[in-house]
Amino acid sequence: MEKLQPVRGTHDLLPDDLRRHRVVTDTAREWTERYGYAELATPVFEFTEVFQRTLGETTDVVTKEMYTFVDRGGDSITLRPEFTAGIVRALISNGLAQQLPLKFFCTGPVFRHERPQKGRMRQFHQINVEVFGVADPGADVEVIALGQDILAALGVAPQVQLEINSLGDSDSRTAYRDVLVDYFTANAPDLSDDSKTRLIKNPLRILDSKDPDDRKLVADAPKFADSLNAESQDFFAAVRAGLDALGIAYTVNDRLVRGFDYYSHTAFEFTTTALGAQGTVIGGGRYDGLVSVMGGPATPAVGWGGGVERLALLLAAAPQPHHPVAIVPVGEQGEALAPKIARDLRSHGHRVELGFSGSLAKRMKRADKVGARAAVLLGDDEIAKGIATVRDLAHGTQTEVPLDRLVDALQVYLQ
């Protein structure tokens, strides 16, 4: 029989991997709570229309990468390729637009049929924040500052740079689209086949092309900044001023566009050179028109998504679990008493290792293997005296402790 393997583009999160992931998600959860964000969870699959309508039919995600299938009821279903569209759907479906402003945090798996490489899988995980109902550029500054604080708390901020750009309002994008069409039409013979299609349906998507020949043309393309109207320029200036006031360093990248059609005004990415080609660890921006596109009321919004796998790869080392206390029974009475003592210690915050069988030597070897800082030896003679022997495994010392004072005596090992 052929050896079973995980599906290409997926991988198992073994304990060290999962501890790294938890550091990322727990840190994000802590900091989003500090900023007043409420945690929300949406289904991992939605009706396909949720993503087709919002992401844009010419984006690579929709045309090439979505996991879409027809279920037994005949409905077209898609595994979520990103969080924002599903969160907006939840906002509308649950009537939450009546409670604005709202701030949400989400985390969980997302799915894209991409070419697997370092930091990019077909099932991966994201942290995600969204602000609804705030048109002021201060909201853009806040979500960027939140991302910066999470990166700093993870200890990875020195490896990451912030890039920002303005995609302008609808009038600015229309003006830019016109000059962009003129430029790429003149260079159409040199465009990739995909970008020739984008030129007809959505020319801004050409700026996001990964094709090497397209990238050469993009380098000389007209700049978005030259098409921004006064309102868009003022908005972007306010965002930059807000970041300056907080001491958050950034670079204006006038070629930065986000991969989905719903973005407007501010676009930003936190990028790194430590992960090879997969340099974006957090990316997002403003999307004031998305809620109305999905059938809800006109609602300003801004947010970002961050890749858990990529952020976890930047961590200096896999965090280690707390050192346990090992319970080592010797004899029948010790075997009978050990589960009760283990449960009592766990209820007081200890991580406890309790083997189910084996000699004293084997159990002590197991205690050493799991990194236990102390071992509680329970022999029949000791139990008859109402005591246990506590052995400090780091220093080799041991003391006799009354059983009714064992919890207090082991407090020193809770760090």
Beta strands, then each sheet from edge to edge (+ up, - down):
strand 1: 38-39
strand 2: 45-47
strand 3: 68-70
strand 4: 76-79
strand 5: 102-111
strand 6: 123-132
strand 7: 161-166
strand 8: 251-252
strand 9: 264-271
strand 10: 280-286
strand 11: 301-307
strand 12: 325-330
strand 13: 352-354
strand 14: 374-379
strand 15: 387-392
strand 16: 398-402
sheet 1: 1+ 5+ 6- 11+ 10- 9+ 7- 8-
sheet 2: 2+ 4- 3+
sheet 3: 13+ 12+ 14+ 15- 16+
end
